[in-house]
Amino acid sequence: MDPYTSRAPASGGIAAGDDDEEAACLQAFELMCIFTVPMTLKAAIELGLLDALAAAGDGRALTADELAAARLPDKAEAASSVDRMLRLLASYNVVKCSTEAGPGGEPPRRRYSPAPVCRLFTGGGNSHRGSLAPSVLFGVDEDYLCTWRQLAAAVGGGGPSAFERTHGMRMFEYMGTNRRLNTLFNQAMAQQSMIVINKLLDRFHGFDGVGVLVDVGGGTGATLEMITSRYKHITGVNFDMPQVISQAPSIPGVKHIAGNMFEGISNIGDAIFLKMILHMQNDEDCIKILKNCHQALPDNGKVIAVEIILPTIPELAQTARYPFQMDMIMLSNFRGGKERTELEFAKLATDSGFRGALRTSYILANYWVLEFSK
């Protein structure tokens, strides 16, 4: 009998206290070893295993032997390791696992196919739908992951963030010195943004009356290109630091303007777009940015911000965990950076001079559109 198909003891019952202890121990052990999931996911991405499962098509499931034979030189030893990796990912529903009887009484053979979430980890950045594979690779990269070791020191001692304590400079300053990590970060953000913006364009209709849209902190203009491709009547203005704008490609319908959002924003648009900018800032800097936006906008102008909205109460649900995880990432990366509740965003808007009611529209996975109106 599989010990996991039945937890009933041979005789007698389990006291309620024993049940609670069992559940607590299982949770503790899982939390202690949770790092194995992103690390195994990283290896599966790098080995091309998830791409291979997705490419099989027609719902065809592959064995570890088939995956190893197609992609790895030492097939015999690799097949066993591949099987062990995929069965862990199957327990988290990244892939699906089915079994078939082995010949001559041999152990059952497992076959794997992609679960729905698997698509989000395939493509490696080559899909117009976006991929989270670069985000996984960045999140556990050796030059980034090591910064978390300083979180306790940063919280206990105050001052610089864990990232700054590790590398001796703020995150984006360090990115300028580590081209490899910077490239990986930019790929991760671009692909993740593609997922969110595609859904934004499907669900949000606040661009209908916009003539000129200024994307503040818009990078090389990829997001504006997606927006203006859908909304042909919009002229896009990509506003970012000079060193960023210098690398921006020519995009039809998009102008690139260099500047600093903390010093002032060009007043040439009737709406300003901020995508995941505010969560990297402390409240003082958020107000500084939003005041510059307010000053740059006409009387009927608005800010359209894409941000995570933090639940007020940490519920025991998957839908609540990602915002709190992102909040910890902001805590570790940026001094003062944080995710915020809807009330906290409303206060930032009011303190920056916006008098219109805060409007929110849901995108997906706790990403929201917030509209601040003058």
C-alpha positions in Angstrom: 0.0 0.0 0.0 1.2 3.5 -0.8 1.6 5.1 2.6 0.2 8.4 1.2 -3.1 6.9 0.0 -4.3 6.4 3.6 -3.2 8.1 6.8 -5.5 6.0 9.1 -3.6 4.1 11.8 -3.9 0.3 12.0 -5.9 0.6 15.3 -7.3 3.4 17.4 -7.6 7.0 16.4 -5.4 10.1 16.2 -6.0 12.7 18.8 -6.8 16.2 17.7 -3.5 17.4 19.2 -1.5 14.8 17.2 -3.3 16.0 14.0 -2.3 19.6 14.7 1.3 18.5 15.4 1.4 16.5 12.2 0.2 19.5 10.1 2.6 21.9 11.8 5.6 19.6 11.2 4.7 19.1 7.6 4.4 22.8 7.1 7.7 23.5 8.9 9.6 20.9 6.9 8.1 22.3 3.6 9.0 25.9 4.5 12.5 24.7 5.5 13.0 23.1 2.0 11.0 25.5 -0.1 14.2 26.7 -1.8 14.3 23.4 -3.7 11.3 24.5 -5.8 12.8 27.6 -7.6 16.2 25.9 -7.7 14.8 22.9 -9.4 12.6 25.1 -11.7 15.8 27.0 -12.7 17.6 23.8 -13.6 14.6 22.5 -15.6 14.4 25.8 -17.5 18.2 25.8 -18.2 18.1 22.1 -19.4 15.1 22.9 -21.7 12.9 20.3 -20.1 9.8 22.5 -19.8 10.2 23.7 -23.4 10.5 20.1 -24.6 7.3 19.1 -22.8 5.4 22.1 -24.2 6.8 21.4 -27.7 5.6 17.8 -27.6 2.1 18.9 -28.6 -1.2 17.0 -28.9 -1.2 16.3 -25.2 1.7 13.8 -25.6 3.4 12.9 -22.3 7.1 12.1 -22.3 9.2 9.9 -20.1 12.4 11.1 -18.4 14.3 8.7 -20.7 12.8 10.4 -23.8 13.7 13.9 -22.5 17.2 12.9 -21.6 17.8 11.1 -24.9 16.9 14.2 -26.8 18.8 16.8 -24.8 21.5 15.3 -22.6 24.7 13.4 -23.5 24.9 11.0 -20.5 21.4 9.6 -21.1 21.3 6.8 -18.5 22.4 8.7 -15.5 20.6 11.9 -16.6 17.2 10.2 -17.1 17.0 9.2 -13.4 17.9 12.8 -12.3 15.4 14.3 -14.7 12.7 12.0 -13.4 13.5 13.1 -9.8 13.3 16.8 -10.8 10.1 16.5 -12.7 8.3 14.5 -9.9 9.1 17.4 -7.5 7.7 19.9 -10.0 4.7 17.6 -10.5 3.9 17.8 -6.7 3.6 21.6 -7.2 1.5 21.1 -10.4 4.1 22.7 -12.7 3.9 19.5 -14.8 1.4 16.7 -14.8 2.5 13.1 -14.1 0.9 9.9 -15.2 2.1 6.3 -14.7 2.1 3.2 -16.7 2.9 -0.4 -15.6 6.5 -1.4 -16.2 7.2 -4.6 -18.2 7.8 -7.8 -16.4 6.9 -6.5 -12.9 9.3 -3.6 -13.1 8.4 -0.4 -11.3 5.8 1.9 -13.0 7.2 4.3 -15.5 6.3 8.0 -15.2 5.3 10.2 -18.1 5.2 14.0 -17.9 3.2 16.7 -19.7 2.9 20.5 -19.1 0.4 21.7 -16.5 -1.3 25.1 -17.3 1.3 27.1 -15.3 4.1 25.4 -17.2 3.5 27.7 -20.2 4.5 30.7 -18.1 7.9 29.2 -17.6 8.6 28.3 -21.3 9.7 30.3 -24.2 12.7 31.9 -22.5 11.7 35.3 -23.8 11.0 34.3 -27.4 7.2 34.5 -27.1 5.0 37.5 -27.7 2.9 36.3 -24.8 5.7 36.8 -22.3 7.6 34.3 -20.1 8.5 34.1 -16.4 11.6 32.0 -17.2 14.0 34.9 -17.1 12.5 36.0 -13.8 13.2 32.6 -12.3 16.8 32.8 -13.6 17.3 36.3 -12.2 15.6 35.5 -8.8 18.1 32.7 -8.0 21.1 34.1 -9.7 24.3 33.9 -7.6 24.9 37.7 -7.7 21.3 38.5 -6.7 20.4 35.7 -4.3 23.3 36.4 -2.0 21.9 39.8 -1.2 19.1 38.2 0.9 21.8 37.1 3.5 21.9 40.7 4.6 18.2 41.1 5.3 18.4 40.6 9.0 21.3 43.1 9.2 19.3 45.6 7.2 16.2 45.3 9.3 18.1 45.2 12.6 20.6 47.9 11.8 18.5 50.2 9.6 20.1 52.3 6.8 21.1 50.6 3.6 18.9 47.8 2.1 20.1 44.2 2.1 21.1 44.6 -1.6 23.1 47.8 -0.9 24.8 46.2 2.1 25.9 43.3 -0.1 27.2 45.1 -3.1 28.1 48.5 -1.6 25.8 50.5 -3.8 22.1 50.8 -4.7 20.5 48.2 -6.9 20.4 50.2 -10.2 23.8 51.6 -9.6 25.2 48.1 -9.3 23.3 46.9 -12.4 25.4 49.4 -14.3 28.6 47.6 -13.2 27.3 44.0 -13.8 26.3 43.7 -17.4 25.4 40.1 -17.2 23.0 40.5 -14.3 21.6 43.7 -15.8 20.8 41.9 -19.1 19.1 39.1 -17.2 17.1 41.6 -15.1 16.0 43.6 -18.2 14.9 40.4 -19.9 13.0 39.3 -16.8 11.2 42.7 -16.4 10.4 42.9 -20.2 8.9 39.4 -20.3 7.0 39.8 -17.1 5.7 43.2 -18.2 4.5 41.6 -21.5 2.3 39.2 -19.5 0.8 42.0 -17.4 0.4 44.5 -20.3 -1.2 42.0 -22.6 -3.9 41.4 -20.0 -4.1 45.1 -19.2 -5.0 45.8 -22.9 -7.7 43.2 -22.8 -9.3 44.4 -19.6 -8.7 48.1 -19.2 -10.3 50.8 -21.3 -8.9 53.9 -19.8 -6.7 54.7 -22.8 -9.8 55.4 -25.1 -9.7 59.1 -24.5 -5.9 59.6 -24.4 -4.2 61.5 -27.2 -0.6 61.6 -25.9 0.6 59.1 -23.4 3.9 59.7 -21.5 5.4 56.5 -20.1 7.6 57.7 -17.2 10.4 55.3 -16.5 9.4 53.5 -19.7 12.8 51.9 -20.4 13.4 51.3 -24.1 9.7 51.8 -25.0 8.5 48.2 -25.2 5.4 48.8 -23.2 4.5 51.9 -25.2 4.9 49.9 -28.4 2.4 47.4 -27.1 -0.1 50.1 -26.1 0.2 52.2 -29.3 -0.1 49.1 -31.5 -3.5 48.5 -29.9 -4.5 52.2 -29.7 -3.5 53.6 -33.0 -4.7 57.1 -32.1 -2.3 57.5 -29.2 1.1 59.2 -29.6 3.6 57.7 -27.2 6.3 59.6 -25.4 8.9 57.4 -23.7 10.5 59.3 -20.8 13.6 57.8 -19.0 17.1 58.5 -18.0 19.6 59.6 -20.8 21.6 56.3 -20.5 18.4 54.3 -21.0 17.0 56.4 -23.8 20.4 56.1 -25.7 19.7 52.4 -26.1 16.1 52.8 -27.1 15.2 51.6 -30.7 13.2 53.7 -33.1 9.5 52.8 -32.6 6.7 54.1 -35.0 4.4 56.5 -33.1 6.7 56.8 -30.1 9.1 59.6 -29.2 12.0 59.2 -26.8 12.8 62.0 -24.4 15.5 61.9 -21.8 14.9 63.2 -18.3 14.7 62.5 -14.6 11.3 61.9 -13.1 12.6 63.2 -9.7 13.5 66.6 -11.3 10.5 67.2 -13.6 8.5 65.6 -16.4 7.8 67.0 -19.8 4.3 68.6 -20.0 3.4 67.3 -23.4 0.9 64.6 -22.6 -2.7 64.4 -21.4 -2.0 61.2 -19.5 1.1 59.8 -17.7 1.8 56.1 -17.4 3.7 54.6 -14.4 4.4 50.9 -14.6 5.7 49.4 -11.3 7.5 52.6 -10.5 6.0 53.6 -7.1 6.6 50.3 -5.3 10.4 50.8 -5.6 10.2 54.2 -3.8 9.6 55.4 -0.3 6.6 57.6 0.4 8.5 60.9 0.1 9.9 60.0 -3.3 6.5 58.7 -4.5 5.0 62.1 -3.6 7.9 63.9 -5.4 7.2 61.8 -8.6 3.5 62.2 -8.4 3.8 66.0 -7.8 5.9 66.3 -10.9 3.3 64.3 -12.8 0.5 66.6 -11.4 2.4 69.7 -12.6 3.0 68.2 -16.0 -0.6 67.3 -16.7 -3.4 69.5 -18.1 -6.4 70.2 -16.0 -8.3 67.1 -17.1 -5.2 64.9 -17.1 -4.6 61.7 -15.2 -1.9 59.3 -14.1 -2.4 55.7 -15.0 -0.3 53.5 -12.7 0.1 49.7 -12.7 0.9 48.4 -9.3 0.3 45.5 -7.0 -2.4 46.3 -4.3 -1.5 44.8 -1.0 -4.3 43.1 0.9 -5.0 44.7 4.2 -5.0 41.4 6.1 -2.5 38.5 5.3 -5.1 35.8 4.5 -4.2 32.1 4.2 -4.8 32.0 0.5 -2.6 31.8 -2.6 -4.1 35.0 -3.9 -2.7 36.9 -0.9 0.8 35.5 -0.9 2.4 37.0 -4.0 1.8 40.6 -2.9 3.5 39.9 0.4 6.3 38.1 -1.3 6.8 41.1 -3.6 6.7 43.4 -0.5 9.7 41.4 0.9 11.5 41.7 -2.3 11.1 45.5 -2.2 12.2 45.5 1.4 15.4 43.6 0.5 16.2 45.6 -2.7 15.2 49.2 -1.9 15.4 51.3 1.2 11.8 52.5 1.6 10.4 50.5 -1.3 7.2 48.6 -0.5 3.9 47.3 -1.8 0.9 49.4 -0.7 -2.8 49.0 0.1 -5.5 50.8 -1.8 -5.8 53.3 1.1 -2.1 54.0 1.0 -2.2 54.7 -2.7 -5.2 57.0 -2.2 -3.3 59.0 0.4 -0.2 59.3 -1.8 -2.5 60.7 -4.6 -4.1 63.2 -2.2 -0.8 64.3 -0.8 0.5 64.9 -4.3 -2.4 67.2 -5.2 -4.7 64.8 -7.1 -8.3 65.6 -6.1 -10.3 63.1 -8.3 -11.5 59.9 -6.8 -9.0 57.0 -7.0 -10.3 54.5 -9.6 -9.0 50.9 -9.7 -9.3 48.2 -12.3 -8.1 44.6 -11.9 -5.7 43.1 -14.3 -4.5 39.7 -13.0 -2.5 38.1 -10.2 -3.0 41.1 -7.9 -1.8 43.6 -10.5 -4.2 46.6 -10.7 -4.5 49.8 -12.7 -4.9 52.9 -10.5 -6.1 56.2 -12.1 -5.2 59.5 -10.3 -7.2 62.4 -11.7 -6.5 66.1 -11.3 
